[in-house]
């Protein structure tokens, strides 16, 4: 085997080992938040104002981050409860791209400047994607 490859694999394994406690803590915290906050409370938060709903959806998705598969299930339930499509879309996009809960871990692993810039950009784009998605759905 190439000596450089062995060194790279050892470094990667060491970095993964060091980040494992942080990643485990983030996963446990996200799971705890998802259990503590009842799902039916969300429908009472939205006003059916397209700008306000997309912003609220992005804020909630940013705080209650999770994986994409779960977001589709939760998004479907939100739609059944009368939450607007723009809010659900913003929530789903922010849910998988923004992570306030995991921000400390991301800062530790990737650096503060990058982590903050990435999260702010993802938050803004979650709102934009939600608005564009709903506009396209209206046209279709």
N, C-alpha and C positions, 0 to 999 in steps of 0.2 A: 504494500500500500504506500501511497505517496505520503511523505513525512508532513507536508503542509496540510493534507487532508486530515490526518490523525490529530494534529494540533488544533485545527479548526473544530473538529468534532468534540474534542476535550473542552475547548473554550465554550462552545455552545451548550454542552451538557452542564458545565459549571454555572453558566448564566441562568439556565433553566432551573437548576437546583436552588440558586439564590432567590429567584423570583417566585418560586412555588408557594412560600408562605403568604406573599402579597396577593397572588392570584387566588389562593384559597380563601383568604379573608374577604376579597371583593365578591367572590361567588356567594359566600355565606351571607354577607350583608345584603346583596341584591335579593337573595331568596327570602330573607327576613322581611325586607320592605314589601315584597310582593305578597307575602302572607298577611302582614299586619293591616294593609290598606284594602278594605272591601272593594270589589270590582264595581258594584252598583253606585258607588259614590261619584264616579266619574261623570255620569250622565247629568248630574245636577250642577256640574261645574261649567258647562258649556251654554252659550247664549244664542247660538245660531247666527252670530256675526262672523263673517268669513275671515276677517283679519284677526279678531280676538280669539276665535276658535282655533285657528292655525297656530297662534302664539301659545295659547294654553296647552294645546296638544303637544307642541314641541317642548314646552317646559316639563310637562308630565313625563313625556318619553325620555327626556334628558335625565330626569331624576330617577325614574324607574327603569333603568336600562335592562335589556335582556337579549335573548337570542331571536333570530328571525322567525323560527317556527312558532314560538310562543306568541310573537307579535301578531301573526295572522289569526290565530285563535282569539286572542283578546280583541283585535280589531273587528272581527266578525261579531263578537258579543257586544261591543260598543255600538255597532251599527244596528243591531237588534234592539238595543236600549234607546235608540233615537239620537245618538250622537252623530253630528254631521260628518259627511265624507271628508271634508277638508280637515277637520280635527283628527279623525282617525288616520288619515294619510300622514299628517304632520307627526302624530304620535308614533306611528310605525317607523317612519324614517328616522326620527330622533331616537327612538327606542334602540335601534341597531347601530346608529352612527355616533351618537353623543353619549357621554357617560360621566355624569357628575360624580356618581358614587365611586367609579373606578379611576377618577382623575388623579388621586394621590399615587396610585400604583403606576399609572401611565407617566406621571411626572418622574417617578423614580426610575422607570425603565427607559423612557425616551427623552427626558429633559423637559423642563418647565415651559420654555418658550414654544417648543413644538406642540406639546400636549395642549396648552391653552389655545394656541392658534388653531389647531385642528378641531377642537371642540367648539369654538366660536364659529368657525367656518361651517362645520357640520350643522350647528343649530340654525344658522341663517338659511342654509340650503334646505333644511327640512321644511321651513316655512315656504320657501320659494317652490320647492317640489310639490308641496301640498296644493298651493294656489294654481300652479300650472296643470296639475293632474285634474283638479276639479274643473278648470276652464276647458280642458280637452274633453272631459266627460260631458260637459254641457253642449259642446259642438257636436259630439258624436250622437 
